[in-house]
Amino acid sequence: MALMAMETEARPLPPLPAHDPRLRIPTLQDVYRARQVVDRFLRPTPLLRPEALAERLGFDLYLKCENLQPVGAFKVRGGLNLMSNLTAEERGRGVVTASTGNHGQSIAFAGRTFGARAVVYVPELANPVKVAAMRRLGAEVVFAGLDFDECRLAAEGRAEQDGMYFVHSVNESRLIAGVATGTLEIMEQVPDLDVLIVPTGGGSGLCGACIAGKGISPNLAVIGVQASGAPVMAESWRRRELLAFDRMETFAEGMATRVAFELPAHILWDRVDGFRLVSDSEMRRAILTLLETTRMLAEGAGAAALAAAYQMRADLAGKRVACVVSGGNLTMDALRQAMDEEQAW
């Protein structure tokens, strides 16, 4: 593990509360129900089969282009499904959440769609492209804390103070069911898929991939990808404990979390087939390779699955592999840094 961070907490996985709908493990049926909501507002995203990139990697490659969503990431699926399932009274009180950017955009988008006030707490150095997008979608943006986990605590306090509905970015069943609709689209187009690789921060997208992908094809291998400087989900899965670190280090804000949460752990620990850790350098190279071979722009988290596929290319030879490209909100500064420091494969 590249991150030289101290554990601040390591605890066994507690049981999920029996009667809390937020912490219920979604079923495949929940995902199909969520699709009825998502399809009212979003079109299916493309599943590309880039020959030039597949030749470099040596296997049959598919790219699920969630970077082409209205907010540039798969999370908008979850926001819409969650907001559609809140009561009129809950929407009337408004919702508050914490985000490094893409989840916040999804809640802002869903709030505008369903007429609910949305407040998003973001880290003090949040991606300005994502902050501007949240405000454009009508959300109130509050800067609080140095990272996601600090602003999450501030958002929880705001919810309690003002009686708003707190939207946890991963401990929320209806979010996971919503984001899983993207995996449904993949499996319908490639029913004999062998491997699905998913970028992972808090774990909602990876949870959705396991529920929908393995629900349709039990032999599908699902691999999560984390930044080597922010590996809390991977380490928690490996050790079978919920971990928290005192810090994390990665430019990929979509994967910049240092605390593992209960609901993803309950879903993933017996379902996911493994994790890969990718460095910031590897993600930057994947950004440039995507841009060169597919003309698609992805942020660090958006390119992380491809970076992992490049790591695994010898093991993936001869297989049908899909990578989720989620996160298209790359700043010009980040793109310039990638071009200055790295080159495509």
Beta strands, then each sheet from edge to edge (+ up, - down):
strand 1: 7-11
strand 2: 47-48
strand 3: 60-65
strand 4: 95-98
strand 5: 118-122
strand 6: 140-143
strand 7: 165-167
strand 8: 195-199
strand 9: 221-227
strand 10: 242-245
strand 11: 274-278
strand 12: 320-325
sheet 1: 1+ 10-
sheet 2: 2+ 3- 12- 8- 9- 11-
sheet 3: 6+ 5+ 4+ 7+
end
